[in-house]
């Protein structure tokens, strides 16, 4: 029999915020209350991430401008990494810069070759306030950098330039989920 709880099993699936919504493009606030509301948010983030078939999700992607993200992401050796980080800080990103396909639950169905370092270290806290350090390599390092960007009000499209950036924005504008003014 499995010990411990399965992340997200008690959470509710929340609507995703999409490209252009202000909460996605502003820095998030530090978490100061490590109580039951934070635990519910983390459960909701897991439930929403799994429902959307993602590998990571930041709180502002469900409309909460708080510095929290969850992940269930493999690295390049197919080792599964599962967890969450509250008030994360990207303290290290180094190694080789790799351009790889990157998508986002806030830009559903789209992806673009995005440059990221192949090693990242994030420090922060657990939902109960315990310090945590997360090391990532390969695809998992990409995930950690991507989620930390969200909490700073950036999306992967902000790393693109020139033709790749224009093409992604055109695709987003034509997407069925794009909000028409």
N, C-alpha and C positions, 0 to 999 in steps of 0.2 A: 504494500500500500504506500502511496506517495505521502511524504511528510511535507508540511508547510502548505501555504496557500498558492494558488496559481494566479499570477498577476492578471488583473482585469476582470476576474470572474465575478466580482461584486460591483464592478463599475458599470456606468451607463455610457452608451455610445452618444457622443455629442456631435453636432454639426461642425464640419471643418471650415475654418476661415480660408478664403481664397485670395489669390493675387489681387492687390489693389485695396484690400480692406486695411484701414489705418493701423489696427493692432498688430498687423504683420510687419509693419515698416517702422516701428518705434521700439527703442530699447525697453526691455521688461524691468519690472521692479524686483528688488531683493525680497525673498521670503523672510518674514520675521516671526510668523506664527507656525510652529511645527506641531499643530494640533490635528484634530480629526478632519477638519476641512481640507487640509493639505493631503492627508491620506486618501480622502475621497477623490480629490483631483488626480492623484497619481493612479488610482484604480480606473478612473474615467479615461485617463490618457492611454493606459494599456488597452482598455476595451475598445476605444476609438481607433487606435493604431492597428489592432488585430482585425477589426471590422473592415478597415480600409486597405488591409494587406500591406502595411508599411513595415519598416524596420526601425523607425525612430519617429518621435513626435514631441514637439515642444508645446508648452502650455498656451502660448499665443496662437497656436494653430487651432485651438478650440475657443478662442476669444478671451483667454485669461492672461493678462499681461504680467505674468510672474515668471521668475527665473527657475524653471523646472523642465526637465525633459526625461523621457523614458526611451528605452531601446531594447530590441530583441534582434540582434544583428550578427551575422557570421563575419569572420575575418577571411582572409584569402586562403587559409588552410581549412576552411569550413568548420572552425571552432565557434560554437554559439556563445554569444555574450548577451546577458539578460540583466537589466537593472534600471535604475533611475538615478538622477543626480539633481539635487536642489542647490541653488545658488552656485552653479558650475562656473569655473574659470578655466579657460584653455591655457594651461601653463607651459605647454611645449607642443610645437609642431615642427617636425624636421624630417630628415631623410630625403628620399627622392621625390620630386614633384611628378605626379602622374596625372595625365588627362584621361578621365574615364567618364562613362555615361552616369549622369546624375539626374534624379527626378525628385519630386516633392509632392506630398499629399495635398499641398495648397495650390499646386499646378497640376491637377490630375491628368494623366495620359501624356504628359510632355516630359522630355528629357533632353539634355545637351551635354556634350563633352566639357567637363569642368576640371580645372586643375586644382589638385589638393596634395598635401604632403602625405606620405605613406606611413607616418608615425605621428601619434598625438597622445597627449596626456591631459586629462581633465581632473581637477580637484574640486570637491564640493562636499555636500552632506547628504545623508540618507533622509528619508521622510521622518525619522525619529531624532534627527540632529546629530547623528554620528558622522565624523569625518570619513570621507571616501576618496580614493584615488583610482581612476580608471585609465588603463593603458590600452591603446588601440593600434593595430597595424593593418595595412591594406584597406580593404573595404570598410572595416570597422573604424579605422582612423578617419576615413572619409565621413562616415556617419557622425562621429563625435564632432568634427569640425562643422558639419552641416547644421547640427542641432544647436551648437554654441552660437553660430551665426544667427539663427532664428532669434535667440534671446537678445541679440544686439540690434535687432530690427533689420537684418539682412537676409536675403534669399540667394539661392545659388545663381540666379540670373544676374545678380550684382557682380559676380566674378567674371562674367562673360564680357567680351568686347567685340566691336566691329560687327562683321557679318553674322557670327553665331548669336550675338545678343539681339540683333534686329530680327533674325529668323525666329528665335524663341518668342519674342514679344508679338510678332505677327501670328504665330501659331496660337498663342494665348488669346489674342484678340478674336480669333476665329473659333475658339473652343466653345462648346455648348454651355459650359458653366460660366463663361465670361459675363460679367455684369455690364449691361448696356446702359449708358447714361441717358 
